[in-house]
């Protein structure tokens, strides 16, 4: 009975690991400007919701001193940047073949070389609300009295509630960062949320830029302006399935006659394949363990021994 329980537990852990890696996304938090609680290259392996991630960023990551009222540093960070990507799953970070190798390399370099860095490998995104909306609302709830920042701006591809300032493309993002450095209120931090929407402008729908290019250009603009910044990257690949942006919809309508005999594998296909892979691995391990136990149970020692005969 104990062996059967152990077998079921092992198979359950294997299948759970496969499912968690298929349904979770990674998040990285770093800052070259300040250090929070002496943490560097810290990893939190808990499976958490976006609201839990927001709480961890504020408490463990020190963003409560940047965003919440009544908690200001002597040398505050000028800019808090939230990147919301659409590509990475948790399993993509450890695989040899990445969706975007340049993006994974950029995140790893930022994680290792910054004065402060944390990683959250298993964040479970919501299928009802967008990641950016959950993070901002999580920041507001965790702060208690709301956010106390100089300004809040979102890229145009973000799906957020409320009439907030929207930035159309990389050029407008760069102009916004430059203007804020000139007009920023001393002692307060600006919050900028950037979501990967695909292209630099509405006219360039057919030539989407990868996340690594956008992140590199934004970080280069910030560093060139001399601003101190802290950055949070979190992926939300399921957003495109449940909340298609207007640019994706415009691209679909512009294509007109799209072939229905596509052989590509979308996000749903990848999730199903990961689940099937986990089930197959679990079945194979179960068969191996059962076969081994049966062989061990089949080994019997003799109950009677013949007495030696005298010559």
C-alpha positions in Angstrom: 0.0 0.0 0.0 2.9 2.4 0.8 4.5 1.6 -2.5 1.3 2.4 -4.4 1.0 5.7 -2.6 4.6 6.6 -3.4 4.0 5.7 -7.1 0.9 7.9 -7.3 2.8 10.8 -5.5 5.8 10.6 -7.9 3.5 10.5 -11.0 1.5 13.4 -9.6 4.5 15.5 -9.0 5.8 14.9 -12.6 2.5 15.8 -14.2 2.1 18.8 -11.9 5.5 20.1 -12.9 4.6 19.8 -16.6 1.3 21.5 -16.1 2.7 24.3 -14.0 5.5 25.0 -16.6 2.9 25.1 -19.4 0.4 27.4 -17.6 2.8 29.7 -15.8 5.0 32.5 -17.0 8.3 34.0 -15.6 8.8 37.5 -14.1 12.1 39.3 -13.6 12.8 42.3 -11.3 16.0 44.3 -11.4 17.5 47.7 -10.8 21.0 49.0 -11.5 20.3 52.0 -9.2 19.4 50.6 -5.8 19.4 47.5 -3.7 16.5 46.3 -1.6 17.3 44.2 1.6 20.7 43.2 0.1 18.9 40.9 -2.4 20.8 40.0 -5.6 20.0 37.1 -7.9 17.2 35.9 -5.5 14.6 33.4 -6.9 11.1 32.8 -5.5 9.9 29.4 -6.6 6.4 29.8 -5.4 3.5 29.6 -7.8 1.8 33.0 -7.4 -1.0 35.0 -9.0 -0.4 38.5 -10.5 -1.7 40.1 -7.3 0.8 38.1 -5.3 3.5 39.2 -7.7 2.5 42.8 -7.2 2.7 42.4 -3.4 6.2 40.7 -3.7 7.5 43.5 -5.9 6.3 46.1 -3.4 7.5 44.3 -0.2 10.6 42.3 -1.3 11.5 44.4 -4.3 11.3 47.7 -2.5 8.9 49.3 -4.9 6.7 50.3 -2.0 9.3 53.1 -1.3 8.9 54.2 -4.9 5.2 54.0 -5.5 3.3 54.1 -2.2 2.5 57.3 -0.4 4.5 58.2 2.7 7.4 56.0 1.9 10.1 57.8 0.0 13.8 57.2 -0.3 16.5 59.9 0.1 17.7 59.1 -3.4 14.5 57.8 -5.1 14.5 56.0 -8.5 13.4 58.3 -11.3 11.5 55.7 -13.3 9.7 52.4 -12.6 9.2 50.5 -15.8 6.9 47.5 -16.2 7.4 45.4 -19.4 4.5 43.0 -20.2 5.6 40.6 -22.9 3.6 38.1 -24.9 6.0 35.3 -25.7 7.7 33.6 -22.8 6.4 30.6 -20.8 8.2 29.3 -17.7 9.6 26.4 -19.6 11.1 28.7 -22.3 13.7 30.1 -19.8 15.4 26.7 -19.2 15.1 25.2 -22.7 18.0 25.3 -25.1 15.7 26.5 -27.9 14.1 29.7 -26.9 11.2 31.6 -28.5 13.4 34.7 -28.6 17.0 34.0 -27.6 17.9 37.7 -27.6 15.1 38.4 -25.1 16.1 35.5 -22.8 19.8 36.7 -23.0 18.8 40.3 -22.2 16.8 39.2 -19.1 19.6 36.9 -17.9 22.3 39.7 -18.3 20.1 42.2 -16.5 19.4 39.7 -13.7 23.1 39.0 -13.2 24.7 42.4 -13.6 22.2 44.6 -11.7 22.8 45.7 -8.1 19.4 44.2 -7.2 17.6 41.4 -9.0 14.8 38.9 -8.2 13.2 36.2 -10.4 9.7 34.7 -10.1 9.7 31.6 -12.4 6.1 30.6 -11.8 3.4 33.3 -12.2 -0.1 32.0 -13.1 -1.7 34.6 -15.4 -5.4 35.2 -15.3 -7.7 34.3 -18.2 -10.2 37.0 -17.2 -8.1 40.1 -16.8 -4.9 41.3 -18.4 -1.6 41.1 -16.6 -1.0 44.9 -16.7 -4.4 45.7 -15.3 -3.9 43.2 -12.4 -0.4 44.5 -11.6 -1.5 48.1 -11.4 -4.6 47.3 -9.4 -2.4 45.1 -7.2 0.0 48.0 -6.6 -2.9 50.3 -5.6 -4.4 47.8 -3.2 -1.1 46.8 -1.6 -0.2 50.5 -1.1 -3.5 51.0 0.8 -3.8 54.7 0.1 -3.2 54.4 -3.6 -0.2 55.3 -5.7 1.9 58.4 -5.1 3.8 58.8 -8.3 4.6 61.8 -10.4 2.9 60.4 -13.5 1.5 57.1 -14.9 1.8 56.3 -18.6 0.9 53.2 -20.7 1.8 52.1 -24.1 -1.1 52.0 -26.6 -1.2 48.2 -26.7 -1.9 47.9 -23.0 -5.5 46.9 -21.9 -6.1 49.0 -18.8 -9.1 50.6 -17.2 -9.5 54.3 -16.8 -8.6 57.3 -19.0 -4.8 57.2 -18.6 -2.0 58.7 -20.7 -1.3 56.4 -23.7 2.0 56.2 -25.7 1.4 55.2 -29.3 4.9 53.9 -30.4 8.6 53.8 -29.5 9.1 57.4 -30.7 6.4 58.7 -28.4 7.8 56.6 -25.5 11.2 58.2 -26.1 9.7 61.7 -26.2 7.8 61.0 -23.0 10.9 59.8 -21.1 12.9 62.9 -22.2 10.1 65.3 -21.3 9.6 63.7 -17.9 13.2 64.0 -17.0 12.8 67.8 -17.5 9.5 68.1 -15.8 9.7 65.4 -13.1 8.8 66.4 -9.6 11.8 65.8 -7.3 11.4 63.0 -4.8 8.7 61.2 -6.9 8.9 58.3 -9.3 7.3 58.0 -12.7 5.5 54.7 -13.6 5.6 53.6 -17.2 3.8 50.3 -18.3 4.9 49.0 -21.7 3.0 46.1 -23.3 4.4 44.3 -26.4 1.9 45.4 -29.1 4.0 44.3 -32.1 5.2 47.3 -34.1 6.5 50.9 -33.8 3.5 52.5 -35.4 0.1 51.7 -36.8 1.5 51.7 -40.4 4.0 48.9 -39.7 1.5 46.1 -38.9 3.2 43.6 -41.2 6.7 44.0 -39.6 6.4 43.4 -35.9 9.4 44.1 -33.8 10.5 41.5 -31.2 10.3 42.2 -27.5 14.1 42.2 -27.2 14.5 45.1 -29.7 11.8 47.2 -27.9 13.2 46.5 -24.5 16.8 47.3 -25.6 15.7 50.6 -27.2 13.7 51.7 -24.1 16.5 50.8 -21.7 19.0 52.6 -23.9 16.9 55.7 -24.0 16.5 55.7 -20.2 20.2 55.1 -19.6 21.1 57.8 -22.2 18.9 60.3 -20.3 20.8 59.6 -17.1 17.7 58.5 -15.2 17.8 56.0 -12.4 15.4 53.2 -13.1 13.9 49.9 -11.7 12.4 47.4 -14.2 9.9 44.6 -13.9 9.4 42.1 -16.8 6.5 39.7 -16.8 5.1 37.6 -19.6 1.4 37.3 -20.5 1.3 35.0 -23.6 -2.4 34.1 -23.0 -3.5 37.7 -23.4 -3.5 37.3 -27.2 -6.0 34.5 -27.0 -8.5 36.2 -24.7 -7.9 39.9 -25.3 -6.9 40.4 -28.9 -5.6 43.9 -29.5 -7.0 46.2 -32.1 -3.8 45.9 -34.1 -4.0 42.1 -34.2 -7.7 42.4 -35.2 -6.8 45.0 -37.9 -4.1 42.7 -39.3 -6.6 39.8 -39.4 -9.2 41.8 -41.2 -6.6 43.3 -43.6 -5.5 39.8 -44.6 -8.9 39.0 -46.0 -8.5 35.6 -47.6 -6.5 33.7 -45.0 -5.9 30.0 -45.7 -7.6 27.7 -43.2 -5.2 24.9 -43.8 -2.5 26.3 -41.5 -0.1 23.8 -40.0 1.3 26.2 -37.3 0.9 25.6 -33.6 -0.7 28.4 -31.7 -0.7 28.9 -27.9 -3.6 26.5 -27.3 -1.8 23.9 -29.4 1.4 24.4 -27.3 -0.5 24.0 -24.0 -2.2 20.8 -25.2 1.1 19.4 -26.4 2.8 20.2 -23.1 -0.1 18.5 -21.2 0.1 15.5 -23.4 3.8 15.3 -22.9 3.4 15.4 -19.1 0.7 12.7 -19.2 2.8 10.4 -21.4 5.9 10.9 -19.2 3.8 10.1 -16.1 2.4 6.9 -17.7 5.8 5.7 -18.7 7.2 6.3 -15.2 4.2 4.5 -13.7 4.7 1.5 -15.9 8.4 1.3 -15.0 7.7 1.5 -11.3 4.9 -1.0 -11.4 7.1 -3.4 -13.4 9.9 -3.0 -10.9 7.7 -3.5 -7.9 6.2 -6.7 -9.5 9.7 -8.1 -10.1 10.7 -7.3 -6.5 7.5 -8.9 -5.1 8.2 -12.0 -7.3 11.5 -12.7 -5.5 10.8 -15.2 -2.7 13.2 -16.9 -0.4 12.8 -20.6 0.3 10.7 -21.5 3.3 12.4 -24.9 3.9 16.0 -25.9 3.6 17.2 -29.5 3.0 19.4 -31.0 5.7 22.9 -31.8 4.5 23.6 -35.5 3.9 26.4 -37.2 5.7 28.9 -38.9 3.3 
